[in-house]
Amino acid sequence: MILRVALAVLCCGALLAVAPANADLQLPYKAEGLSKEQAAAYLLERFAFGARPGEVEKVAKMGPEKWLAQQLKGNLPDAELDKRLEAFPALKMTQEEMSEVYVNNGRIRRMVARAGLIDPAKTPRKEMNEKINAYRKEHGLRPYGMLSNQELKGQKLMRAVYSENQLTEVMTDFWFNHFNVTTRDGGARSRTLSYERDAIRPNVLGKFRVILGATAKHPAMLYYLDNAQSRMAPPEQREQAKPEPVKEMASGEMGMDGGMDGDMGGEMAKAPEKAPAKAQTPPQQRRRKYGLNENYARELMELHTLGVDGGYTQQDVTEVARVLTGWAAAPYGRGRENIKKQMANGNNNNILQGEFVFRKSWHDDKAKVVLGEKFPAGGGIEEGERVLDMLTSHPSTARFISTKLARRFVNDAPSDDVIDAMAETFTKTDGDIAAVMATLAQSRVFWAEAKKRSKMKSPLEVVVSSLRALEADVKNPQPIMRWFDRMGEPLYGYLPPTGFPDYAESWANSGTLIARMNFGIHLATDRIRGIELKQLPKESAGLTTEEALAMYSKLLLPAQDTSAIASEVKQTIPADAERKEVQVISMLLGSPEFQYR
């Protein structure tokens, strides 16, 4: 109803048995009264970011089962996308290389000063900026903010719009939200691109244990939820050491303007506490008190695996935090080389695994008890691996993950029937995500939603489905980014570790609904720079309202009953209006039929 009102204002101005993912799929859409074309359109709304022109017919001809089987494998050739991703050089860099190339202003000023090119205290600002820019160009350096503001966000939009492996992109968005980090955290900001690229995307349809372990060991997560700083306190501090308070919001927010040095860890991104002004404070009293931090351990159980009612206690949180002491981010430069040399010489005090390092000297090796299981004294990195195994195989995890997936792909309040079936598959397949998704897709509960259109699109889904339906050529993704902010989903910018909520009520407030309508109008009237719509004529096509409705309803609302919105459009657009096709597109994009999937 809210959408209808806003539209008027603006425009007048039984489950199947568990089956593995690679088995022959049996999709019961006919039992729910759907044709092949309707089933294809529904799959493209739920398991993709919407249909491109002619795609519904293509999927129907291929067979919905075959299309979904291909998507569950996620290995279709992506030549068009690969070509467009060439515009984002960071995608081909290691995390350490990114830290060397994307340099913030403070660090590059120091670099230029060390080279003797400027005196920060005396050089005029204009001359300083000219020399800094020249130094950047000469040494192939790029502004720090480009990494998250342009490359990270831009590649996400390009993948969502152009990838043939649409389910992979939908699941990447789902799992990033599930294992949320944010670029508003100083420690995570420069590491978010590699986090999604290396820890999330390759594992979205694999085993849950793999994606859980990959996120647990990635520096973005280690810094964002503070495990990179969690360690056994030095002997002289242990009696006084207490766990750090639970993190309500992401720390290190000073990273908003790229204030953290690209070659420093997350600890350096947070402003150090100022010591009292005492003349001769002994060094041992000035030393920072390191200790246990429970932030990651808590969210690991509450948000990533068991769920808030998953059967763990506060004591379990503390014990898991102790297990994970020493799980940290690998340093850059000399620090990393020193660890490699030590390991080559048989010294395993530090165990390096890519961007992750286990520091044995930081690990609490005393005996522990987690979820009733004993961990004897003297353990090391294997304790953390064992905890991740335990959490993956726990029944609460199977149900919690299945519930979140059902909420994303079925409706805001999925029934126990479909959740139970998915959880059973999760358990039987040791957390095979593709198999769980196959179970969901073969459920009549899933197909019963096809005619209800019960899931409200997120802003990302609104934007990407619009661009796909109108065959967009995205020449520059940056101008469209402000629309995500206006609609309430700033990409990679959600502060709490919960990730963006997945309920209609989260998106359906008056401000963001108006922004959705305005987006449709701006897109249809060609007022978003960097976007060219192949399905939008540059000049009037001379279409009647009825002709425009027939053409653009097929693109934007394929295989749907559009009688309600058609009647509304006809009543709204004057008979003598110019460029009726533009007004029709605007109204269709803002309609409830398009805003829901």
N, C-alpha and C positions, 0 to 999 in steps of 0.2 A: 504494500500500500504506500509506504514512504517513497519507493521508487516511482510509482505511478504519479504521485503528486509532484515530485521533483521533475519528472519528465514533462508533465504538462506545463509547468511554470517555465522551464528553460526552453522548450521547443516552441512555445508560443513566442518567444523571443528565441521350500524344501531344498536343502543342501545336498550337493553331490559328495561322494566319497573322496577322501584325501587322495590326491594324485601328484606325483612329482612334476616339476616344471617342464621337463622334456618329454612327458607323455603326451599322447594325443589329447588336446583340449576338447572339452564338451561344454559349450556355452549355451545355457538354457534360455536364450532370448526369445525363441519361438513360443515357449511355454508362457511367457509374459506378454504375448501378443505383438511382438516386434518383428518387423521385416528385416531383411539383411541390411538394407540401407539405414534403417533406424538404429540397428545394432552397431553398424560401422560408425555412425555419427556419435553415438553414445560413448563408444570406446575412445574415439578421438577427443572427446571432451574430458573424460576421466583419466585415461592413460596417456594422454598427450596434451599439448597446450592448444588444442583446437585444430580444426581442419583447414587445410589450404584449398584453393579452388580445385575442384575435381577429385579431391582426395577421398571423399565419402564413397563416390562411385568406384574408385580404384580399390578401396579396402573391401567393399561389398563384392566386387568381382573376384578378388583374390580369396575372399572368405575371412570373416572376422577371426576365426580360430588361427589361421595361418599368420595373419598380421600380428596377433598377440603373441604367438609363439616366437616370431622374429624379434619382437620388442623385449620379450623376457630374456633373450640371449644378448641383446644390446650390442651387436657387432656388425651392423650394416655399414657399408662404405659411406663416407661423409665428405665427398670431394668439395662440395659447395661451402660447407662450414669450414673445412680446413683452409680453404683459400681466404676466407674472411678473417680467420684467426691469425693470419700472418700479420695483421695490424697490431698484435699484442705481443711484443717481443718477450715480455717477462714469462710467458707461458713456457718458453724453452730454456729458462734459466733455473739453476738450482737456487735454493733459499739463500745460500751464502753469496751467490752471484748477484741476486737481487739486492742484498745488503750493500754490495759494493757499487752498484750502478745507480740505485735510487737513493739520493742523498739529500737530507734536509738542509735548510738554510744555515742553521747554526754550525753544522759539521763542515759544510763546504766553505764557510767563511774561515774556519780554522785551517782548512786545507790550503786555501789561497794565501792566508797569512803566513803559514809555515813555508810556503814556496817563495816568500818575500815579495809578493805582488801587491799586497795592501798592508796598511796598518789600521786595524779596526778602530783605533782611537782617533786617528787623524784623517784617514781617507774620506773625502766627501761621498755621500750616499750614491750619487749618480755614477761617479767613477768606480765605486766599489761594485755596484750592480753590473756595470759593463764588464769589469774584469772577472767577476764571478761567472757571468754568462759565457764569456770567452773561455774560461777554464772548463766549464761544463762541456762545451762543444769540443774542445781540444781533447779531453779525456773520456768522451763518450758517456758522461754522467747525465742523469735525468732527475727532474724534481721529485722529491720524496712523495708528494701528494698524488702524483700520476699513478702510482702503483695501485692504490685503492680506489681513487676517484675516477680514474679512466680505464685502466687495464682490467682490474678485478670486476667492476660493474659492467663494463662494456662487453667482456667476453661472456658473461652470464646471459646478457640479453641476446647476443649473437647465437649462442648455443641453443637457447630456448626457441628462437624463431626459426633457425635453419637446420638444426640437427635432424637426421633421419631416425636416430635412436631417441625418439621422443620420451619413451618411458624412462630411460636413463636420466634424462634431464629433469623430468618430473620428480623422480626419486632422489636425485641430487638435491633438489630444493627441499624435499621432505626431510632427508637425513641431515642436511646442514641445519635446518631448523631444530631438529631433534638434538643434535650435538652442537648447539649454538655457541659461537664466539662472535665478537663484534669488533669492527674496525674503530669503534670509539674507545677501545682499550689500547693503551700505549704499547703494551707488550705483545698484543695479538695483531695489531694493525698491519704491520709489514709482513706478517706471516700468514694472513688469511687466504691469499691467493694460493699458496702452496698447500695450505690446509685442505681447501676444497679440492684442488687438483690431485693431490697425492693421497690424502687420507679418506676423502669422501667419495668422489666420483668413480674411481676404479672399483669400489666395493659395494655399490648401492644395490646390486642384485645378487650378491654373493652370500657368504656366511656371516651372520650377525657378529660372531666372535671376531672375525677379521676386521670389520669396520669399527667395532668397539676397541680393539687393541690399537688400530691405526690412529684413532682420535685420542686415545689415552696417552700415546707417546709423542704426539705432534706438539712442537713448541707453542703453537697458537693456543691450544687447550691448556698446556702446562702453565703458561703465563697468565692466561685469562682467569683461570680458577686457582691460581697461586701455588700449584704443586711444585713448580720450579723452585720455590723458596722453602718448601717444607723439608725439614731435616731433623735429625736427632741433634739436640742441643749439645754444645761442648760440655765436658764433665763439670766445669765450674758453674754452669748455668742450669743443669738439668733439674735440680730440686725446685728452682724458681720458674722453670719453663711451663707455660700453659698454652693450650691450643689457641691459635689465632681465632678471632670472632668470625662467625659465618658471614660470608660476603653477600650483601643484599643486592648490590649492583656491581657491574664490572669495574675493576680497578684500573688505575692508570689512564684516566680520561684526558689527561693532558696531551695525549696523542692525537687529539682532534685536528691540530694544525701541523701535524708531522713533527712535533717537538722532540721526539725521541731519536737519538742517533741511530742510523741504520746498522751500525756494527756493534750495538750494545744489546744486552738482554733486557727482558722485561723489568728486572729489578731497577735498572737505571731509568726506566720510563716513569717511575713514581718518585715524586718529590721527596728527597731525604728529610728526615726530621732534623730540625735545627737544635743543636746542642745548647744548653744554658751557657751564658757568657761567663765562664769560669777560666781563670788564667792558666792554671796548671792541673788540668784534669788528667789523672793517670791513664795511660793507654788502655789498660785492662778495663777501666770503667767506661771508656768511650766506645769500646767494641760493641757492635750490634749484637743483640740477643736473638740468635736464630732459634727456631723451634718448630713445633708441629703446626701445620695448617690443615684444617678439615674441609675447606671449601670444595675441593674436587671430590674427595671421598663422599661427601654428602650428596652432591649432584650426580655422581656416578650411580648411586643407588636410587635416589629419588627421581631423577629425570631421565637417566640413560638406560636403566635396567629394571629394577624391581617395582618402581612406582612408589608414591608416598605411603600407600597402604600395603607395601610388599612384604612386611613381616620382619623388618630389621629394627634395631634399637639405636639409641644414641651411643651406647657402648660399641656397637658394631661400626658406627661411623668413625669413632676414635680409633678403633683397631684397624680398619681399612686405611685410615690416614697414616698410621704407623707402618703398615705394610708397604705403602707407596712412598715412604721417605727415601730420598735418593733418586727418584724418577725425575729427571731434569732435562733441560734443553742443552744440546751440544753448543759449545762456544764457537765463535768464528775464528778464523786466522790462526795465530800461533797456538792458542789454547787447544784447538782441535788437532793440530799437527802433533802437539806434545802427547795428547791422549793416544793417537795412532802409534807413535813411537813406543810409548809405554806398553801398549798391548802387543806390539811386535816383539818386544823384549820379554813377554810373559807376565807383565804386571797387569793384573785384572782388577785393580782398585777402581778403575773407570772402564765401563763397557760401552763402547760406541756403536750405535745402530742408526746410521743415517743422521737425521737431525736430533735424535734422542741419545741421551747418555745416562747410564746408571752409575751413580757415585756411591761406591760401597761405604766410604767414610761418612757419608751423610745418613746411611740407613740404620734404622733402629732394629738391631738384630736380636732383641730379647723375644721371649715366647709371647705368642698372641693367640686369641680365640676370635674367629670371625664366623658369624652365623652358626655357632655351636661347633665349628671345626677347629681343631688345635693346630697351631703352627709352632713347631719346636724352635728353640733358640738357635741362632747361628745361620739363619736363612739369608737370602740375598734377593736378586732380581726375580728369581723363580717364585717368590711369594706373591708378587704382584700379578704374575701370569696365572697363578693358581686362583687368585681372587677373581680375575676376569673370567676364567673357566667356570667357577662356581656361580657367578652371577648370570652368565649366559645360559647355563643349564637349569637355573631355578624356575619353577613353575610360574612364579609371579612375573618374571621377565617375559615369558612366552605370552602371557595374557596382556601385560602392559603394552608390549610392542604391537600385538595384534589389535588391541583396542585403538591405538593411535593410527594404525594403517587403515582400519575400518572407518574411523572418523574422517580421515582424509579422502577416502575413495568411495564411501557409501553415503553416510549422512552424519549429522552432528551428534546423534544419539544412536549409534548402531546397536542392533539387537544382540542378545547373548548367543543366539544360534550361530551367526556368522563369526563372532569372536571366538567361540568355543572351537569351531572347525579350524580356524586359522591357527589358534594356539596349539591344537593337536598336531597340525602339520609342522609348526615351528619345533615342537618337541621331538617328533619322529624324525625330522631331517636335520637335527642339530642346528637349527636356526637358519635354514636355507631360505633366504628372503624371496627369491624367485618362486620357489615352491609355495610359499605362503601367499604370494600374490596370485598364483595360479588357482589356489583354493578359493580366494576371494572372488576371482573372475568367474568361477564355475558355480557360484552360489546363486540361487534364485533371489535371495535377499538383495544382492547387488543389482540384478536386472530389474527387480521390482521398482527400483528408484528411477528408471529411465524416463518415465513419463511424469515424474513428480518434480524433477529439476530442483532438488532440495539443498544442493550445496552452493553457497554464494561464492563467487570467484574472488580470490585475493586480488589486490591491485596488479601483482605480477601476471596473474592469469588474464586479467582484463586487457592489459596492454599487449601481451604476447599473442593472445587469441585474435585481437583486432588486427595486429600486424600480419599474422599468418593468413587470416581470412581475406584481407585486402591485398595480399601479395606484395608486401612492403620490400623495398630495397633500402636497407638501413645503411646509409652512407656514413653517418656519424651518430653513434648512440648517446652522446652526452646530452643534447638538448632535451631528450625525453626523460632523463633521470629525475628531473624536478617533479614530474608527475607522480612518481612513486612516493616521494615525500608528501606531496599534497594529498594523496589518497591514503596515507597512513602506513606505508610499508617501505621506509627507506632501506634500500638494499644493503645488507650486511651491517645495518645500524641499530639492531635491537639490543638494548643494554642487558636485560635480565637473562640468565642462562636458560630460562624456559623456552626461548624462541618465540616467534610470533604465534599468537593463539590461532586456533583453527575452528572458530565458530562464526556463524553468520553475524551474531550480535557484536563481534569484535570489529567488523567492517561497516556495519549498518548504522552509523551515526550521521546526522544531517550534514556535517562539514565534509566528511569523506564522500558521501553520496553526491553532493553537489560537485565535488572535484571529479568524480567519475563522469557525470554528465558533461562537464566542461571539457574533459579529455576527449570525449566522443565528438563534441562540436569542433574542437581545435584540430583533431585528426581529419575529420571529414572536410573541413574547409582549408586543408593544406597549410595550417599555421604552426606546425611543429617542424622546426628546422632539422635537416639531416635525414628526413624520412621522405621517400617517394613511394606513393601507392600506385601500383600498376593497374589496380582495379578502380581507380578514381580518375575520371576524365578531367583533363586540364580545362576544357571548356564545356559549356552546356551540351549534353548529348541530346537535348530536345525530347527527353523521355516524359511520358505522363507519370502521374503518381503511381498508377497501377503497374505500369511497365517497370518503373524503378523498384517498386516493392517486389515484383516477381524476380528481378535480377539480383537484388542485394539480399533478399530474404534467403535465397538459395546459398549465397556465400556466407552470410553471417549466422543464419539459423537453419542449417541444412537438416532436412528430414524432420522438421518440426511443424506442429500445427501453429500457423502464424495468423490465424483469423482474428484473434483479439487485438494484437498489435497493429494489424493491417487496418482494422476499423478505426483505431485511434489515430493512425497516421493520416488516413483519408480525411478525417474530421479536422485535423490540425493544420494541414498544409493547404493554403489557399489555391484555388484553381489557377490563378494568374501568377503564382510564384515562379521565380526564375530558378534554374538549376535544381529542379525538384529532387534529382538523384542525391545531391549533397544533403538536403534536408531529410530525405529518407534514411540515408546512412547515419546521420546524427541521431535520429530517433531510434533506429534499430540498435545502435551501440549503447544508447542509454536505457534501453528497455529492460524490464525484469527478465524477459526471455533470454537476453544476451548476458546479463549480469549474473545469472545462475547457470549451473551446469548439472 
